[in-house]
Amino acid sequence: MKIAVYPGSFDPITLGHLNIIKRASRIFDKVYVCVAVNSSKKPCFTLAERADFVRRVTGKYGNVEVDTCEGLLVDFARAKNAGFIIKGLRAVSDFEMEFQIALLNKKLAPEIETVFLTADEKYTYLSSTIAREMATYNADISKVVPREITGDVLARLRRDI
Ligand code: PNS
C-alpha cells in the first residue's frame, strides 16, 4: 500500500493545494494531509481551524485523511507508515527551499521519498498569502480558495475600510 503525506501550513488551504491533494489521491492509496507548524511563519488561523478547513474541502476524497502535526514531519510520516512526502512546486523559486527540506528529511528518514508534483498552470500564481491579502480587501476570493471556506476566511480577515 502506497501511503503519502502532504504537509503544509494551509493558512488557509487554496485551490492550488486542493488540486495537488486531488491528484495525489489518484496516485497514492492513502494521502494524509498534514497541517503542520512552520516555525518561520506566524499563522492567521489556528492549527485546529486550518485542519477544519482542509477537512471540509477534502471530504469527497475517500482515501484522504487530515491530521495536525506540531513536531517533525518525518516523525508524523513514520507514525502513519508513509513512504512518501508530497510537495507542490509552483515555480523555480519554490525549488531551492523545497530541495533543501527534501534533503534534510532524507537525512532524518532515508526510507521516505519526497515526490514533487508541479502545480497546475492555472494555480501557479496562487498562495495562501495572496488569498489572505485578497480577503483583507474583501475581494472575490472564490477563485483562490475552495467555496466551502470563503465565508469563514472573509469573516476573519476582511477589513471594512
Ligand atoms: O506551507 P508551508 O509553510 O510551506 O509548509 C512548510 C512545512 C509545514 C511543510 C514545514 O515547515 C514542515 O515540514 N514543518 C514541520 C516541522 C519539520 O519537520 N521541520 C523540518 C523540515 S523543514
Backbone and ligand atoms as CSV (ligand in chain L), in Angstrom:
chain,resi,resn,atom,element,x,y,z
A,1,MET,N,N,0.854,-1.208,0.000
A,1,MET,CA,C,0.000,0.000,0.000
A,1,MET,C,C,0.880,1.245,0.000
A,2,LYS,N,N,0.633,2.136,-0.951
A,2,LYS,CA,C,1.452,3.347,-1.056
A,2,LYS,C,C,0.779,4.476,-0.261
A,3,ILE,N,N,1.471,4.881,0.810
A,3,ILE,CA,C,0.907,5.897,1.705
A,3,ILE,C,C,1.758,7.159,1.615
A,4,ALA,N,N,1.090,8.308,1.439
A,4,ALA,CA,C,1.815,9.579,1.296
A,4,ALA,C,C,1.308,10.610,2.298
A,5,VAL,N,N,2.212,11.537,2.607
A,5,VAL,CA,C,1.865,12.663,3.469
A,5,VAL,C,C,2.028,13.936,2.658
A,6,TYR,N,N,1.023,14.783,2.684
A,6,TYR,CA,C,1.121,16.083,2.007
A,6,TYR,C,C,1.102,17.161,3.088
A,7,PRO,N,N,2.279,17.712,3.415
A,7,PRO,CA,C,2.345,18.668,4.527
A,7,PRO,C,C,2.261,20.119,4.058
A,8,GLY,N,N,1.846,20.974,4.968
A,8,GLY,CA,C,1.847,22.406,4.660
A,8,GLY,C,C,1.247,23.179,5.812
A,9,SER,N,N,1.334,24.497,5.707
A,9,SER,CA,C,0.718,25.354,6.727
A,9,SER,C,C,-0.782,25.504,6.455
A,10,PHE,N,N,-1.143,25.533,5.187
A,10,PHE,CA,C,-2.552,25.662,4.775
A,10,PHE,C,C,-3.244,26.803,5.527
A,11,ASP,N,N,-2.710,27.999,5.376
A,11,ASP,CA,C,-3.189,29.145,6.183
A,11,ASP,C,C,-3.798,30.244,5.298
A,12,PRO,N,N,-4.898,30.008,4.594
A,12,PRO,CA,C,-5.728,28.806,4.561
A,12,PRO,C,C,-5.398,27.950,3.330
A,13,ILE,N,N,-6.068,26.790,3.245
A,13,ILE,CA,C,-5.925,25.941,2.053
A,13,ILE,C,C,-6.418,26.719,0.831
A,14,THR,N,N,-5.698,26.583,-0.287
A,14,THR,CA,C,-6.089,27.261,-1.536
A,14,THR,C,C,-6.528,26.228,-2.575
A,15,LEU,N,N,-7.024,26.727,-3.686
A,15,LEU,CA,C,-7.403,25.821,-4.783
A,15,LEU,C,C,-6.173,25.109,-5.338
A,16,GLY,N,N,-5.020,25.740,-5.223
A,16,GLY,CA,C,-3.767,25.113,-5.668
A,16,GLY,C,C,-3.440,23.902,-4.809
A,17,HIS,N,N,-3.562,24.054,-3.483
A,17,HIS,CA,C,-3.345,22.915,-2.574
A,17,HIS,C,C,-4.334,21.791,-2.900
A,18,LEU,N,N,-5.595,22.193,-3.077
A,18,LEU,CA,C,-6.647,21.196,-3.306
A,18,LEU,C,C,-6.383,20.408,-4.591
A,19,ASN,N,N,-5.865,21.104,-5.592
A,19,ASN,CA,C,-5.540,20.445,-6.861
A,19,ASN,C,C,-4.445,19.376,-6.648
A,20,ILE,N,N,-3.459,19.701,-5.814
A,20,ILE,CA,C,-2.385,18.733,-5.524
A,20,ILE,C,C,-2.969,17.532,-4.757
A,21,ILE,N,N,-3.850,17.813,-3.792
A,21,ILE,CA,C,-4.454,16.727,-2.990
A,21,ILE,C,C,-5.239,15.784,-3.903
A,22,LYS,N,N,-6.026,16.389,-4.791
A,22,LYS,CA,C,-6.852,15.580,-5.704
A,22,LYS,C,C,-5.970,14.681,-6.582
A,23,ARG,N,N,-4.907,15.253,-7.121
A,23,ARG,CA,C,-4.029,14.459,-7.992
A,23,ARG,C,C,-3.276,13.398,-7.185
A,24,ALA,N,N,-2.835,13.767,-5.978
A,24,ALA,CA,C,-2.110,12.801,-5.132
A,24,ALA,C,C,-3.029,11.643,-4.751
A,25,SER,N,N,-4.310,11.941,-4.551
A,25,SER,CA,C,-5.246,10.885,-4.135
A,25,SER,C,C,-5.454,9.858,-5.252
A,26,ARG,N,N,-5.116,10.272,-6.485
A,26,ARG,CA,C,-5.215,9.307,-7.596
A,26,ARG,C,C,-3.940,8.477,-7.731
A,27,ILE,N,N,-2.833,9.020,-7.260
A,27,ILE,CA,C,-1.541,8.332,-7.411
A,27,ILE,C,C,-1.303,7.352,-6.253
A,28,PHE,N,N,-1.694,7.798,-5.033
A,28,PHE,CA,C,-1.390,7.000,-3.834
A,28,PHE,C,C,-2.651,6.318,-3.298
A,29,ASP,N,N,-2.445,5.229,-2.556
A,29,ASP,CA,C,-3.600,4.527,-1.983
A,29,ASP,C,C,-4.219,5.344,-0.852
A,30,LYS,N,N,-3.330,6.031,-0.107
A,30,LYS,CA,C,-3.820,6.818,1.026
A,30,LYS,C,C,-2.998,8.106,1.105
A,31,VAL,N,N,-3.661,9.225,1.329
A,31,VAL,CA,C,-2.953,10.504,1.474
A,31,VAL,C,C,-3.351,11.131,2.807
A,32,TYR,N,N,-2.345,11.393,3.643
A,32,TYR,CA,C,-2.587,12.132,4.872
A,32,TYR,C,C,-2.199,13.582,4.636
A,33,VAL,N,N,-3.159,14.478,4.737
A,33,VAL,CA,C,-2.816,15.897,4.661
A,33,VAL,C,C,-2.382,16.293,6.067
A,34,CYS,N,N,-1.154,16.779,6.159
A,34,CYS,CA,C,-0.571,17.091,7.462
A,34,CYS,C,C,-0.540,18.612,7.634
A,35,VAL,N,N,-1.430,19.108,8.474
A,35,VAL,CA,C,-1.466,20.545,8.741
A,35,VAL,C,C,-0.420,20.790,9.824
A,36,ALA,N,N,0.657,21.455,9.421
A,36,ALA,CA,C,1.848,21.497,10.278
A,36,ALA,C,C,2.194,22.911,10.738
A,37,VAL,N,N,3.145,22.947,11.656
A,37,VAL,CA,C,3.651,24.227,12.157
A,37,VAL,C,C,4.902,24.567,11.363
A,38,ASN,N,N,4.894,25.750,10.753
A,38,ASN,CA,C,6.105,26.263,10.099
A,38,ASN,C,C,6.668,27.311,11.043
A,39,SER,N,N,7.786,26.989,11.681
A,39,SER,CA,C,8.294,27.856,12.757
A,39,SER,C,C,8.689,29.237,12.249
A,40,SER,N,N,8.833,29.401,10.937
A,40,SER,CA,C,9.209,30.730,10.435
A,40,SER,C,C,7.986,31.564,10.034
A,41,LYS,N,N,6.773,31.026,10.276
A,41,LYS,CA,C,5.564,31.786,9.929
A,41,LYS,C,C,4.687,31.979,11.155
A,42,LYS,N,N,3.976,33.111,11.172
A,42,LYS,CA,C,3.003,33.342,12.239
A,42,LYS,C,C,1.618,33.243,11.592
A,43,PRO,N,N,0.946,32.110,11.782
A,43,PRO,CA,C,-0.302,31.913,11.033
A,43,PRO,C,C,-1.460,32.794,11.493
A,44,CYS,N,N,-2.410,33.041,10.560
A,44,CYS,CA,C,-3.621,33.807,10.878
A,44,CYS,C,C,-4.665,32.914,11.516
A,45,PHE,N,N,-4.693,31.659,11.083
A,45,PHE,CA,C,-5.674,30.711,11.597
A,45,PHE,C,C,-4.948,29.704,12.491
A,46,THR,N,N,-5.643,29.235,13.542
A,46,THR,CA,C,-5.016,28.249,14.424
A,46,THR,C,C,-4.853,26.925,13.672
A,47,LEU,N,N,-4.062,26.057,14.258
A,47,LEU,CA,C,-3.834,24.734,13.656
A,47,LEU,C,C,-5.183,24.008,13.491
A,48,ALA,N,N,-6.025,24.091,14.537
A,48,ALA,CA,C,-7.322,23.397,14.505
A,48,ALA,C,C,-8.231,24.003,13.426
A,49,GLU,N,N,-8.216,25.318,13.294
A,49,GLU,CA,C,-9.048,25.964,12.257
A,49,GLU,C,C,-8.576,25.570,10.857
A,50,ARG,N,N,-7.250,25.559,10.677
A,50,ARG,CA,C,-6.705,25.213,9.360
A,50,ARG,C,C,-7.048,23.765,9.003
A,51,ALA,N,N,-6.951,22.887,10.001
A,51,ALA,CA,C,-7.271,21.477,9.763
A,51,ALA,C,C,-8.762,21.325,9.456
A,52,ASP,N,N,-9.593,22.087,10.158
A,52,ASP,CA,C,-11.041,22.023,9.915
A,52,ASP,C,C,-11.351,22.460,8.471
A,53,PHE,N,N,-10.717,23.524,8.015
A,53,PHE,CA,C,-10.917,23.980,6.624
A,53,PHE,C,C,-10.549,22.845,5.650
A,54,VAL,N,N,-9.390,22.227,5.894
A,54,VAL,CA,C,-8.922,21.185,4.967
A,54,VAL,C,C,-9.899,20.000,4.985
A,55,ARG,N,N,-10.376,19.651,6.189
A,55,ARG,CA,C,-11.337,18.534,6.292
A,55,ARG,C,C,-12.606,18.837,5.511
A,56,ARG,N,N,-13.069,20.078,5.640
A,56,ARG,CA,C,-14.330,20.433,4.969
A,56,ARG,C,C,-14.230,20.347,3.455
A,57,VAL,N,N,-13.055,20.608,2.909
A,57,VAL,CA,C,-12.946,20.642,1.443
A,57,VAL,C,C,-12.407,19.340,0.841
A,58,THR,N,N,-11.976,18.404,1.704
A,58,THR,CA,C,-11.431,17.148,1.159
A,58,THR,C,C,-12.331,15.954,1.485
A,59,GLY,N,N,-13.487,16.227,2.088
A,59,GLY,CA,C,-14.406,15.160,2.497
A,59,GLY,C,C,-14.778,14.229,1.362
A,60,LYS,N,N,-14.795,14.771,0.137
A,60,LYS,CA,C,-15.237,13.946,-1.001
A,60,LYS,C,C,-14.183,12.939,-1.469
A,61,TYR,N,N,-12.952,13.062,-0.977
A,61,TYR,CA,C,-11.919,12.106,-1.389
A,61,TYR,C,C,-11.805,10.996,-0.334
A,62,GLY,N,N,-12.249,9.812,-0.719
A,62,GLY,CA,C,-12.341,8.706,0.234
A,62,GLY,C,C,-11.025,8.264,0.831
A,63,ASN,N,N,-9.905,8.484,0.127
A,63,ASN,CA,C,-8.611,7.998,0.634
A,63,ASN,C,C,-7.748,9.132,1.214
A,64,VAL,N,N,-8.398,10.262,1.513
A,64,VAL,CA,C,-7.648,11.405,2.082
A,64,VAL,C,C,-8.074,11.614,3.531
A,65,GLU,N,N,-7.077,11.731,4.404
A,65,GLU,CA,C,-7.352,11.987,5.820
A,65,GLU,C,C,-6.550,13.212,6.254
A,66,VAL,N,N,-7.092,13.965,7.178
A,66,VAL,CA,C,-6.432,15.205,7.608
A,66,VAL,C,C,-6.028,15.079,9.071
A,67,ASP,N,N,-4.802,15.523,9.373
A,67,ASP,CA,C,-4.334,15.476,10.754
A,67,ASP,C,C,-3.400,16.669,10.977
A,68,THR,N,N,-3.135,16.962,12.228
A,68,THR,CA,C,-2.225,18.067,12.527
A,68,THR,C,C,-0.915,17.515,13.083
A,69,CYS,N,N,0.130,18.339,12.984
A,69,CYS,CA,C,1.436,17.903,13.472
A,69,CYS,C,C,2.191,19.109,14.024
A,70,GLU,N,N,2.622,18.986,15.278
A,70,GLU,CA,C,3.376,20.093,15.874
A,70,GLU,C,C,4.839,19.723,16.042
A,71,GLY,N,N,5.191,18.528,15.583
A,71,GLY,CA,C,6.574,18.079,15.702
A,71,GLY,C,C,7.225,17.974,14.340
A,72,LEU,N,N,8.160,17.029,14.239
A,72,LEU,CA,C,8.878,16.832,12.976
A,72,LEU,C,C,7.996,16.088,11.971
A,73,LEU,N,N,8.059,16.540,10.741
A,73,LEU,CA,C,7.255,15.916,9.697
A,73,LEU,C,C,7.597,14.433,9.506
A,74,VAL,N,N,8.895,14.109,9.564
A,74,VAL,CA,C,9.263,12.702,9.327
A,74,VAL,C,C,8.727,11.784,10.442
A,75,ASP,N,N,8.606,12.320,11.656
A,75,ASP,CA,C,8.018,11.516,12.741
A,75,ASP,C,C,6.539,11.261,12.453
A,76,PHE,N,N,5.875,12.308,11.967
A,76,PHE,CA,C,4.457,12.172,11.590
A,76,PHE,C,C,4.334,11.114,10.489
A,77,ALA,N,N,5.195,11.211,9.478
A,77,ALA,CA,C,5.139,10.285,8.342
A,77,ALA,C,C,5.375,8.848,8.814
A,78,ARG,N,N,6.352,8.678,9.682
A,78,ARG,CA,C,6.642,7.320,10.190
A,78,ARG,C,C,5.455,6.780,10.982
A,79,ALA,N,N,4.840,7.650,11.783
A,79,ALA,CA,C,3.685,7.206,12.584
A,79,ALA,C,C,2.532,6.764,11.692
A,80,LYS,N,N,2.481,7.320,10.498
A,80,LYS,CA,C,1.403,6.947,9.562
A,80,LYS,C,C,1.854,5.839,8.602
A,81,ASN,N,N,3.067,5.344,8.785
A,81,ASN,CA,C,3.636,4.325,7.877
A,81,ASN,C,C,3.737,4.817,6.447
A,82,ALA,N,N,3.966,6.116,6.289
A,82,ALA,CA,C,4.027,6.695,4.945
A,82,ALA,C,C,5.430,6.551,4.360
A,83,GLY,N,N,5.493,6.211,3.091
A,83,GLY,CA,C,6.782,6.089,2.414
A,83,GLY,C,C,7.102,7.301,1.553
A,84,PHE,N,N,6.143,8.234,1.478
A,84,PHE,CA,C,6.307,9.377,0.578
A,84,PHE,C,C,5.855,10.684,1.226
A,85,ILE,N,N,6.584,11.751,0.902
A,85,ILE,CA,C,6.169,13.109,1.261
A,85,ILE,C,C,5.906,13.822,-0.065
A,86,ILE,N,N,4.754,14.427,-0.190
A,86,ILE,CA,C,4.412,15.124,-1.437
A,86,ILE,C,C,4.600,16.617,-1.250
A,87,LYS,N,N,5.216,17.246,-2.230
A,87,LYS,CA,C,5.336,18.701,-2.225
A,87,LYS,C,C,4.893,19.220,-3.585
A,88,GLY,N,N,4.225,20.356,-3.583
A,88,GLY,CA,C,3.827,21.000,-4.829
A,88,GLY,C,C,4.846,22.072,-5.180
A,89,LEU,N,N,5.196,22.142,-6.452
A,89,LEU,CA,C,6.134,23.182,-6.899
A,89,LEU,C,C,5.428,24.102,-7.877
A,90,ARG,N,N,5.433,25.409,-7.581
A,90,ARG,CA,C,4.776,26.364,-8.477
A,90,ARG,C,C,5.763,26.969,-9.460
A,91,ALA,N,N,6.960,27.218,-8.994
A,91,ALA,CA,C,7.937,27.904,-9.847
A,91,ALA,C,C,9.326,27.541,-9.371
A,92,VAL,N,N,10.317,27.947,-10.157
A,92,VAL,CA,C,11.707,27.649,-9.793
A,92,VAL,C,C,12.011,28.211,-8.404
A,93,SER,N,N,11.386,29.337,-8.082
A,93,SER,CA,C,11.648,29.981,-6.791
A,93,SER,C,C,11.274,29.075,-5.614
A,94,ASP,N,N,10.295,28.180,-5.799
A,94,ASP,CA,C,9.945,27.244,-4.726
A,94,ASP,C,C,11.026,26.188,-4.546
A,95,PHE,N,N,11.750,25.925,-5.633
A,95,PHE,CA,C,12.589,24.733,-5.676
A,95,PHE,C,C,13.721,24.741,-4.652
A,96,GLU,N,N,14.387,25.883,-4.530
A,96,GLU,CA,C,15.590,25.924,-3.698
A,96,GLU,C,C,15.304,25.489,-2.253
A,97,MET,N,N,14.254,26.095,-1.678
A,97,MET,CA,C,13.872,25.777,-0.302
A,97,MET,C,C,13.381,24.330,-0.195
A,98,GLU,N,N,12.542,23.940,-1.150
A,98,GLU,CA,C,11.974,22.590,-1.101
A,98,GLU,C,C,13.058,21.512,-1.262
A,99,PHE,N,N,14.052,21.821,-2.073
A,99,PHE,CA,C,15.164,20.903,-2.296
A,99,PHE,C,C,15.926,20.698,-0.985
A,100,GLN,N,N,16.159,21.826,-0.298
A,100,GLN,CA,C,16.864,21.795,0.988
A,100,GLN,C,C,16.075,20.971,2.023
A,101,ILE,N,N,14.757,21.218,2.094
A,101,ILE,CA,C,13.915,20.493,3.055
A,101,ILE,C,C,13.883,18.997,2.710
A,102,ALA,N,N,13.804,18.699,1.399
A,102,ALA,CA,C,13.766,17.289,0.974
A,102,ALA,C,C,15.056,16.579,1.377
A,103,LEU,N,N,16.196,17.267,1.219
A,103,LEU,CA,C,17.484,16.648,1.589
A,103,LEU,C,C,17.573,16.450,3.102
A,104,LEU,N,N,17.067,17.433,3.839
A,104,LEU,CA,C,17.066,17.323,5.305
A,104,LEU,C,C,16.199,16.143,5.743
A,105,ASN,N,N,14.997,16.066,5.164
A,105,ASN,CA,C,14.092,14.970,5.532
A,105,ASN,C,C,14.685,13.615,5.149
A,106,LYS,N,N,15.425,13.595,4.044
A,106,LYS,CA,C,16.065,12.348,3.599
A,106,LYS,C,C,17.150,11.920,4.596
A,107,LYS,N,N,17.872,12.910,5.128
A,107,LYS,CA,C,18.896,12.620,6.160
A,107,LYS,C,C,18.234,12.052,7.403
A,108,LEU,N,N,17.083,12.668,7.784
A,108,LEU,CA,C,16.397,12.246,9.005
A,108,LEU,C,C,15.691,10.898,8.830
A,109,ALA,N,N,15.188,10.659,7.622
A,109,ALA,CA,C,14.417,9.427,7.366
A,109,ALA,C,C,14.713,8.944,5.949
A,110,PRO,N,N,15.822,8.203,5.780
A,110,PRO,CA,C,16.249,7.797,4.434
A,110,PRO,C,C,15.233,6.926,3.699
A,111,GLU,N,N,14.333,6.308,4.458
A,111,GLU,CA,C,13.364,5.398,3.810
A,111,GLU,C,C,12.179,6.158,3.197
A,112,ILE,N,N,12.086,7.452,3.471
A,112,ILE,CA,C,10.939,8.231,2.958
A,112,ILE,C,C,11.374,9.076,1.757
A,113,GLU,N,N,10.657,8.918,0.659
A,113,GLU,CA,C,10.973,9.666,-0.562
A,113,GLU,C,C,10.112,10.927,-0.656
A,114,THR,N,N,10.714,12.050,-1.045
A,114,THR,CA,C,9.914,13.241,-1.349
A,114,THR,C,C,9.575,13.226,-2.834
A,115,VAL,N,N,8.297,13.420,-3.129
A,115,VAL,CA,C,7.819,13.413,-4.513
A,115,VAL,C,C,7.272,14.803,-4.822
A,116,PHE,N,N,7.773,15.407,-5.894
A,116,PHE,CA,C,7.301,16.746,-6.261
A,116,PHE,C,C,6.254,16.668,-7.360
A,117,LEU,N,N,5.146,17.346,-7.136
A,117,LEU,CA,C,4.134,17.466,-8.190
A,117,LEU,C,C,4.147,18.920,-8.658
A,118,THR,N,N,4.133,19.122,-9.959
A,118,THR,CA,C,4.116,20.502,-10.453
A,118,THR,C,C,2.706,21.049,-10.325
A,119,ALA,N,N,2.617,22.286,-9.895
A,119,ALA,CA,C,1.311,22.929,-9.751
A,119,ALA,C,C,0.639,23.008,-11.110
A,120,ASP,N,N,-0.678,22.883,-11.108
A,120,ASP,CA,C,-1.430,23.095,-12.336
A,120,ASP,C,C,-1.179,24.540,-12.762
A,121,GLU,N,N,-1.004,24.701,-14.048
A,121,GLU,CA,C,-0.693,26.012,-14.623
A,121,GLU,C,C,-1.691,27.099,-14.163
A,122,LYS,N,N,-2.948,26.686,-13.961
A,122,LYS,CA,C,-3.998,27.645,-13.532
A,122,LYS,C,C,-3.703,28.246,-12.160
A,123,TYR,N,N,-2.906,27.505,-11.376
A,123,TYR,CA,C,-2.726,27.920,-9.983
A,123,TYR,C,C,-1.299,28.328,-9.644
A,124,THR,N,N,-0.464,28.515,-10.647
A,124,THR,CA,C,0.945,28.769,-10.344
A,124,THR,C,C,1.151,30.094,-9.593
A,125,TYR,N,N,0.235,31.010,-9.757
A,125,TYR,CA,C,0.384,32.335,-9.123
A,125,TYR,C,C,-0.185,32.351,-7.703
A,126,LEU,N,N,-0.818,31.264,-7.327
A,126,LEU,CA,C,-1.606,31.250,-6.088
A,126,LEU,C,C,-0.804,30.910,-4.846
A,127,SER,N,N,-1.152,31.557,-3.743
A,127,SER,CA,C,-0.547,31.195,-2.456
A,127,SER,C,C,-1.529,31.579,-1.358
A,128,SER,N,N,-1.324,31.027,-0.174
A,128,SER,CA,C,-2.172,31.407,0.963
A,128,SER,C,C,-1.991,32.887,1.268
A,129,THR,N,N,-0.770,33.392,1.078
A,129,THR,CA,C,-0.506,34.820,1.339
A,129,THR,C,C,-1.384,35.685,0.446
A,130,ILE,N,N,-1.474,35.318,-0.832
A,130,ILE,CA,C,-2.306,36.077,-1.771
A,130,ILE,C,C,-3.779,35.979,-1.372
A,131,ALA,N,N,-4.208,34.782,-0.976
A,131,ALA,CA,C,-5.608,34.597,-0.563
A,131,ALA,C,C,-5.924,35.487,0.643
A,132,ARG,N,N,-5.005,35.539,1.605
A,132,ARG,CA,C,-5.246,36.353,2.799
A,132,ARG,C,C,-5.278,37.830,2.447
A,133,GLU,N,N,-4.352,38.231,1.577
A,133,GLU,CA,C,-4.281,39.638,1.161
A,133,GLU,C,C,-5.584,40.041,0.454
A,134,MET,N,N,-6.058,39.185,-0.445
A,134,MET,CA,C,-7.313,39.485,-1.150
A,134,MET,C,C,-8.475,39.586,-0.172
A,135,ALA,N,N,-8.517,38.662,0.791
A,135,ALA,CA,C,-9.620,38.653,1.759
A,135,ALA,C,C,-9.617,39.928,2.599
A,136,THR,N,N,-8.428,40.415,2.915
A,136,THR,CA,C,-8.313,41.643,3.711
A,136,THR,C,C,-9.059,42.792,3.043
A,137,TYR,N,N,-8.982,42.813,1.699
A,137,TYR,CA,C,-9.624,43.897,0.943
A,137,TYR,C,C,-11.005,43.489,0.440
A,138,ASN,N,N,-11.541,42.418,1.023
A,138,ASN,CA,C,-12.887,41.965,0.688
A,138,ASN,C,C,-13.043,41.676,-0.810
A,139,ALA,N,N,-11.968,41.206,-1.452
A,139,ALA,CA,C,-12.029,40.860,-2.879
A,139,ALA,C,C,-12.733,39.516,-3.032
A,140,ASP,N,N,-13.113,39.194,-4.268
A,140,ASP,CA,C,-13.761,37.918,-4.541
A,140,ASP,C,C,-12.704,36.802,-4.435
A,141,ILE,N,N,-12.740,36.062,-3.323
A,141,ILE,CA,C,-11.700,35.035,-3.114
A,141,ILE,C,C,-12.136,33.657,-3.607
A,142,SER,N,N,-13.309,33.604,-4.268
A,142,SER,CA,C,-13.796,32.286,-4.712
A,142,SER,C,C,-12.912,31.687,-5.807
A,143,LYS,N,N,-12.064,32.522,-6.403
A,143,LYS,CA,C,-11.154,31.988,-7.425
A,143,LYS,C,C,-9.846,31.481,-6.829
A,144,VAL,N,N,-9.662,31.705,-5.546
A,144,VAL,CA,C,-8.398,31.289,-4.929
A,144,VAL,C,C,-8.527,30.288,-3.777
A,145,VAL,N,N,-9.667,30.311,-3.085
A,145,VAL,CA,C,-9.859,29.297,-2.032
A,145,VAL,C,C,-11.154,28.527,-2.300
A,146,PRO,N,N,-11.258,27.283,-1.822
A,146,PRO,CA,C,-12.466,26.497,-2.073
A,146,PRO,C,C,-13.705,27.206,-1.525
A,147,ARG,N,N,-14.812,27.078,-2.253
A,147,ARG,CA,C,-16.009,27.867,-1.896
A,147,ARG,C,C,-16.547,27.531,-0.509
A,148,GLU,N,N,-16.317,26.305,-0.034
A,148,GLU,CA,C,-16.822,25.918,1.295
A,148,GLU,C,C,-16.254,26.789,2.423
A,149,ILE,N,N,-15.107,27.423,2.178
A,149,ILE,CA,C,-14.476,28.167,3.288
A,149,ILE,C,C,-14.388,29.672,3.032
A,150,THR,N,N,-14.878,30.138,1.884
A,150,THR,CA,C,-14.705,31.577,1.568
A,150,THR,C,C,-15.341,32.456,2.647
A,151,GLY,N,N,-16.542,32.076,3.118
A,151,GLY,CA,C,-17.242,32.879,4.126
A,151,GLY,C,C,-16.428,33.018,5.398
A,152,ASP,N,N,-15.869,31.905,5.866
A,152,ASP,CA,C,-15.101,31.935,7.121
A,152,ASP,C,C,-13.800,32.720,6.969
A,153,VAL,N,N,-13.179,32.580,5.794
A,153,VAL,CA,C,-11.912,33.296,5.584
A,153,VAL,C,C,-12.180,34.801,5.550
A,154,LEU,N,N,-13.228,35.185,4.811
A,154,LEU,CA,C,-13.555,36.619,4.733
A,154,LEU,C,C,-13.965,37.161,6.100
A,155,ALA,N,N,-14.771,36.385,6.818
A,155,ALA,CA,C,-15.249,36.849,8.130
A,155,ALA,C,C,-14.084,37.150,9.061
A,156,ARG,N,N,-12.991,36.363,8.957
A,156,ARG,CA,C,-11.847,36.579,9.835
A,156,ARG,C,C,-10.962,37.736,9.369
A,157,LEU,N,N,-10.779,37.853,8.051
A,157,LEU,CA,C,-9.716,38.748,7.578
A,157,LEU,C,C,-10.185,40.090,7.003
A,158,ARG,N,N,-11.446,40.129,6.588
A,158,ARG,CA,C,-11.930,41.341,5.910
A,158,ARG,C,C,-11.804,42.559,6.822
A,159,ARG,N,N,-11.252,43.614,6.233
A,159,ARG,CA,C,-11.205,44.877,6.971
A,159,ARG,C,C,-12.194,45.805,6.312
A,160,ASP,N,N,-13.155,46.300,7.054
A,160,ASP,CA,C,-14.139,47.189,6.427
A,160,ASP,C,C,-13.567,48.601,6.417
A,161,ILE,N,N,-13.153,48.991,5.208
A,161,ILE,CA,C,-12.463,50.295,5.083
A,161,ILE,C,C,-13.471,51.339,4.585
L,1,PNS,O1,O,3.078,25.506,3.632
L,1,PNS,P1,P,4.486,25.670,4.168
L,1,PNS,O2,O,4.534,26.715,5.274
L,1,PNS,O3,O,5.498,25.931,3.100
L,1,PNS,O4,O,4.861,24.235,4.834
L,1,PNS,C1,C,6.137,24.041,5.436
L,1,PNS,C2,C,6.070,22.802,6.330
L,1,PNS,C3,C,4.987,22.991,7.387
L,1,PNS,C4,C,5.761,21.587,5.478
L,1,PNS,C5,C,7.469,22.623,7.006
L,1,PNS,O5,O,7.755,23.780,7.745
L,1,PNS,C6,C,7.492,21.391,7.905
L,1,PNS,O6,O,7.674,20.300,7.411
L,1,PNS,N1,N,7.293,21.617,9.234
L,1,PNS,C7,C,7.212,20.537,10.198
L,1,PNS,C8,C,8.451,20.543,11.102
L,1,PNS,C9,C,9.614,19.874,10.385
L,1,PNS,O7,O,9.610,18.681,10.111
L,1,PNS,N2,N,10.622,20.672,10.078
L,1,PNS,C10,C,11.788,20.155,9.362
L,1,PNS,C11,C,11.586,20.278,7.858
L,1,PNS,S1,S,11.567,21.961,7.383
